[in-house]
Amino acid sequence: MKKSILKFGLMGGIFTSFTMVATVPFEDKIGLDRAEYLGYTLIVLSFLFVFFGIRAYRESTGQGRITFAKAFTVGIAITGITCLFYVATWEVLYFTILHDFMDKYAAHIIEKAKASGASHEALMAQLQQLQQYRKMYENPLYNSAITFLEPFPVGLIMTLISAAILKKKTQSPLPATK
């Protein structure tokens, strides 16, 4: 089990790290809204390795059989590894070349609020809240926890779906005939 988890977890992690690094230069060009859609699309693609990892485990170690619980265990472990790569990559990017991300994000949110007709008081309250988030985001532990929560729900859903699709119980032997 460890071999399949490690293999597919590393593949998912490397994929998510590579795609994050490859798309960062385009974030300003395509805008934060499109970058968010692109990012979540790439997260979903990285969690396809959960499906393939569970299937590989079922076929190699499970002799073609796997319970939902075992499939879930394999999938959630692959998800965890992939998420750790995602967090590590974001931490390196954020604290090196993307340190202005929260400023850009705050400006984007305020512009969207202005466009929707928010009052001056509402804008000031939102700006104050965004400044508090920026301060909290400077703490690497808080930053890591929030970053982990971005891909994990997607990985959890992919794990549940994959485990449900791939489960195969052992067949009970047919009763003896007289």
C-alpha positions in Angstrom: 0.0 0.0 0.0 2.8 2.4 0.9 4.4 2.0 -2.5 1.2 2.9 -4.4 0.4 5.8 -2.0 3.9 7.2 -2.3 4.1 6.8 -6.1 0.8 8.4 -6.9 1.0 11.0 -4.1 4.4 12.2 -5.5 3.0 12.2 -9.0 0.0 14.3 -7.9 2.2 16.6 -5.8 4.8 17.1 -8.5 2.0 17.9 -11.0 0.3 20.4 -8.7 3.7 22.1 -7.9 4.7 22.2 -11.5 1.4 23.7 -12.7 1.4 26.2 -9.9 4.9 27.4 -10.8 4.1 27.4 -14.5 0.9 29.5 -14.2 2.1 32.1 -11.7 3.6 34.3 -14.4 0.2 34.6 -16.1 -1.8 35.5 -13.1 -1.6 39.3 -13.7 -2.2 38.9 -17.4 -5.4 36.8 -17.1 -6.8 38.4 -13.9 -7.5 37.0 -10.5 -10.9 35.6 -11.4 -9.6 33.6 -14.3 -6.5 32.6 -12.4 -8.8 31.2 -9.7 -10.8 29.1 -12.2 -7.5 27.9 -13.8 -6.1 27.0 -10.4 -9.0 24.9 -9.3 -9.1 23.2 -12.7 -5.5 22.2 -12.2 -6.2 21.1 -8.7 -8.9 18.8 -10.0 -6.5 17.4 -12.6 -3.9 16.8 -9.9 -6.4 14.7 -7.9 -7.0 12.4 -10.8 -3.9 10.7 -9.5 -6.1 9.6 -6.5 -8.3 7.6 -8.9 -5.3 6.0 -10.6 -3.6 5.3 -7.4 -6.6 3.5 -5.9 -7.0 1.5 -9.1 -3.3 0.6 -9.2 -3.5 -0.5 -5.6 -6.6 -2.6 -6.2 -5.1 -4.3 -9.2 -1.6 -5.0 -7.8 -2.0 -5.4 -4.1 -5.7 -6.2 -3.8 -5.8 -8.8 -6.6 -8.6 -6.9 -8.2 -10.6 -6.4 -5.0 -10.8 -3.5 -2.6 -13.3 -2.3 0.0 -14.5 1.2 0.1 -12.7 1.8 3.4 -9.3 0.6 2.0 -9.9 2.6 -1.2 -10.7 5.6 0.9 -7.5 5.1 3.0 -5.3 4.9 0.0 -7.0 7.9 -1.7 -6.9 10.2 1.3 -3.2 9.4 1.8 -2.5 10.3 -1.8 -4.6 13.5 -1.3 -2.6 14.4 1.8 0.7 14.1 0.0 -0.6 16.1 -3.0 -1.9 18.8 -0.6 1.5 19.0 1.2 3.2 19.6 -2.1 0.6 22.3 -2.9 1.2 24.0 0.5 5.0 23.8 0.2 5.0 25.3 -3.3 2.7 28.1 -2.3 4.8 28.9 0.8 7.9 29.2 -1.3 6.2 31.3 -3.9 4.4 33.5 -1.5 7.3 34.3 0.7 9.6 34.9 -2.3 8.1 36.2 -5.5 4.4 36.6 -4.6 4.7 38.5 -1.4 2.4 41.2 -2.9 -0.4 38.7 -3.5 -2.5 39.9 -0.6 -2.3 43.5 -1.7 -3.4 42.6 -5.2 -6.1 40.3 -3.8 -7.4 43.1 -1.5 -7.4 45.6 -4.4 -9.4 43.1 -6.5 -12.0 42.5 -3.8 -12.4 46.2 -3.2 -12.9 46.9 -6.9 -15.5 44.2 -7.2 -17.3 45.6 -4.1 -17.2 49.1 -5.7 -18.6 47.8 -8.9 -21.4 46.1 -7.1 -22.4 49.5 -5.5 -21.2 48.9 -1.9 -21.4 51.9 0.4 -18.3 53.7 1.6 -18.8 52.2 5.1 -19.0 48.7 3.7 -15.9 49.3 1.6 -14.0 50.6 4.7 -15.1 47.6 6.8 -14.1 45.2 4.0 -10.7 46.9 3.6 -10.1 46.7 7.4 -11.0 43.0 7.3 -8.6 42.4 4.4 -5.8 44.2 6.2 -6.3 41.8 9.2 -6.2 38.8 6.8 -3.0 40.2 5.3 -1.4 40.4 8.8 -2.5 36.9 9.6 -1.3 35.6 6.3 2.3 36.7 7.2 2.3 33.9 9.8 3.6 30.8 8.0 1.5 28.4 10.1 -1.7 30.3 9.4 -0.8 30.7 5.8 -0.1 27.0 5.5 -3.4 26.0 7.2 -5.4 28.3 4.9 -3.5 27.1 1.9 -4.1 23.4 2.8 -7.8 24.1 2.9 -7.9 25.2 -0.8 -7.1 21.8 -2.4 -8.1 19.4 0.4 -11.9 19.5 -0.1 -11.4 18.8 -3.8 -9.1 15.9 -2.9 -11.6 14.6 -0.4 -14.4 14.6 -3.0 -12.2 12.9 -5.5 -11.3 10.3 -2.9 -14.9 9.6 -2.1 -16.0 9.3 -5.7 -13.0 7.2 -6.6 -13.4 4.9 -3.7 -17.1 4.4 -4.5 -16.4 3.7 -8.2 -13.5 1.4 -7.7 -14.6 -0.7 -4.7 -15.0 -4.4 -5.5 -15.8 -6.8 -2.7 -14.6 -10.3 -2.7 -17.0 -12.7 -4.3 -18.4 -15.3 -1.9 -18.1 -18.8 -3.2 -21.2 -20.3 -4.8 -23.0 -22.8 -2.7 -22.2 -26.4 -3.4 -24.8 -28.2 -5.5 -26.0 -31.7 -4.8 
